[in-house]
Amino acid sequence: MKLIIVESPRKSRTLKQFLGKDYQFAATLGHIRDLPQKKLGVDIEKDFRPKYVTIPGKRKTIKNLKEQQKKAKQIILGLDMDREGEAIAWHVKNILSLKEKDYDRIVFHEITKQAIEQALKNPRKIDMALVNAQQARRILDRIVGYKLSPFLWRKVMRGLSAGRVQSVAVRLIVEREKEIKAFVSQEYWEIEALLQKLKNGEFKAKLAKKDGKTIPKLGIKSKKEADKIVKDLKGTEYKVINIEKKERKRNPLPPFTTSTLQQEAWQRFRFPAETTMGIAQNLYERGLITYHRSDSLNLSQQSLKAAKKFIITHLGKNYWAGTFKTYKTKAKAAQEAHEAIRPTSPEKVPEKVKIQAGLNDYQSRLYELIWQRFIACQMAQAVFDSTVVDIQAKNYELRATGQILKFDGFLKVYPLKYEETELPSLEVNEILKLIKLIPSQHFTQPPPRYTEATLIKELEKNGIGRPSTYAPIISVIQKRNYIKKNEKKKFEPTEVGVLVSNLLVEHFPKIVDIQFTAKMEEDLDKIAEGKKKWVPVLWEFYTPFEKNLKQKYKEVEKQKPIEKTDKKCPECGAPLLIRFGRFGKFYGCSGFPKCKYTAPIEKSLGIECPQCKKGEIIEKKTKKGKIFYACNQWPKCDFALWDEPTGEKCPKCDSLLVKDKGGKIKCSECDHIEKE
């Protein structure tokens, strides 16, 4: 009997479909050994020798592996093909005391019959370069966490923690928030003309030039300037001076990598990165998609031929691109030996797979997205008929643009937003009738806060983290309460996040430096490729880090995040202080620890409670951090709203008007909506 060891029972069940009775399976259920939870677990003086221990709860798993080992003639390590999978394979080898002749290591990018048979024909031994890259990352992160966290406890407060890559992600969000607060909005105006052919066909044209020079975005700065232009444009002749018609082609997007899959799943379905990766893991283990941790855009020749056949057979020859389309990733240090994320077969169409595999709604939606993106990437371009019309009015020029879809191409399978605007048939020198002029006021906007998608994009662009780390990074910094999602699902730093980030930027600039962190990722990649040794890389990092840490323990004064107030403790009468905790500011008694009175700080909106007429509306949070608005006389008064009240009354029923998550002003009770 041959024993194949994999990570999960589901993966085992899929493999059983392709292999005969000669094969048995065992699952590690993820990692089985790691550094200890409550100790550093690294002997720095002995070249960072790790002290691995069995993960709590995995003794039963290890016992099962050893029992299965006794019955097996051959051990095959079929763990995932990335560094984590290689490390798990190495730990299994050590726990089972396997010699080199006692095992084979196989890797496969997809769980299909052909891929598994090919892997079994081409076994190898454990790649220690990959193992050492994973070890180096784990040890680096452990050193930063275990050395910096006590520093934060002593200088700020207990319960804080710092992470090597996570701290950089927090810094990005903190710095974006500073940009938003420092942003000064500028007013600008745009002017459109509603025009008409003399017989029929209304259309809009936008003011573009004055005296032959393009008017920049902020070229019209005030209503006064806009009114002057409107006055100039009234009562003048509007004549077509140029018409340009051409085909505009839109290319399909490349197949998914881990990063782009996470981004698109957020944009379309609002799936957090962690959710996307969990679903993708399930789809991979079912044999429906290729390996879901990849930063490569490569596609196998077999998959390209299968896509071509599917497109021509089911959609028509004109929908195939005409040649195999290949894509090259822009990601730093991408693993080009891997493949992009794709379905294991184009013939596994989403509608059938959903029923046959019994996929739930989340699984079905993500699979369909992956399938569509892969098929579309080998399809023909979408073609639009584009028209640009330039119109002269005195010393001004206006421009009207239109586009009509001529051939949908890849959009037939992978719909993307586009706007169709049809212009009437016009001729050069044709005189047009002015219906009206439409000046509109605008204001420049600050840079947007990060979403899951844009944060992942920024991390990848800067070479921070790798495909397997994006989801854990975002998850960890939220759990630590360094960042939070607001009502619009965008990231904001918490008070604690700002405090910790500012301290690290000031005193440990390299730890949160984007270029330094990206360089460390490059070094880890070179270790994985066998181009660098892991121990010298760790010493290169640790020596200056430890020296700086010792110096900062002496230099940095203990932070005192405490503010005095004129309020008295309701329990003992001592003055109340505003203290700073892991979850932000709160009222604490100055008599602590004798008096343990603690209360949240309430943000009043200055609006009288419409129910009891005694209290005020305050901003509150649920246990899960969701904001709502309620009377401060609770529990005597139970008035509460999910949407923020404006303080104004509804003209229809006299209830409070509120602003919903989309910014609309509406009544909290009736169907009244304020006009914009």
Secondary structure, 3 states (H helix, E strand, C coil): CEEEEECCHHHHHHHHCCCCCCEEEEECCCCCEECCCCCCCEEHHHCCEECCEECCCCHHHHHHHHHHHHHCCEEEECCCCCHHHHHHHHHHHHHCCCCHHHEEECCCCCCCHHHHHHHHHCCECCCHHHHHHHHHHHHHHHHHHHHHHHHHHHHCCCCCCCCCCHHHHHHHHHHHHHHHHHCCCCEEEEEEEEEECCCCCEEEEEEEEECCEECCCCCCCCHHHHHHHHHHHCCCCEEEEEEEEEEEEECCCCCECHHHHHHHHHHHHCCCHHHHHHHHHHHHHCCCECCCCCCCCCCCHHHHHHHHHHHHHHCCHHHECCCCCCCCCCCCCCCCCCCCECECCCCCCHHHHHHHCCCCHHHHHHHHHHHHHHHHCCECCEEEEEEEEEEEECCEEEEEEEEEEEECHHHHCCCCCCCCECCCCCCCCCEEEEEEEEEEEEECCCCCCCCHHHHHHHHHHCCCCCCCCHHHHHHHHHHCCCEEECCCCCEEECHHHHHHHHHHHHHCCCCCCHHHHHHHHHHHHHHHCCCCCHHHHHHHHHHHHHHHHHHHHHHCCCCCCCEEEEEECCCCCCEEEEEEECCEEEEEECCCCCCCCEEECCEEEEEECCCCCCCEEEEEECCCCCEEEEECCCCCCCCEECCEEEEEECCCCCCEEEECCCCCEEECCCCCECCC
